[in-house]
Amino acid sequence: MTTTNVQTMQALELANSVRFYRADIKNWLHACPRLKGLEAAADLITVPDPNLRTMQIVELLASCHFMGARRAERILREGGLSSTKTVGALTARQRRVLAEVLRGWAK
């Protein structure tokens, strides 16, 4: 194998591991009861994993039990955020506000 092929294979392995990690997180959030899922999503947003930094927040929230894209977008609007925002693009203040909104919905 050439160096380019090795780098390509390493990049594919990394991309696959990130995809599998995100799929596990989404399945776990969906399996949680509604209140616990929103609390867990708030925790994931507050202290984001590097594997989640390019994931859209609406995708993360929509994977929670009894959530969909519309409800997730409504939560983001409540927090003053765009539905295209990624987890890694949030500022510390935006993380805190969104976590508070999610915990409010969990009550």
Number of C-alpha atoms within 10 A of each C-alpha: 6 7 8 9 10 11 12 12 12 12 12 12 12 13 13 12 13 15 14 13 14 16 13 12 19 20 14 15 23 19 14 15 12 18 17 16 24 27 22 20 23 23 16 17 24 20 11 16 11 11 17 20 15 12 17 17 25 23 17 21 26 19 23 27 20 12 15 15 15 12 14 21 20 15 19 22 13 13 18 12 17 13 18 13 15 17 24 18 14 18 10 12 10 16 22 17 19 24 22 16 17 25 18 12 13 14 9
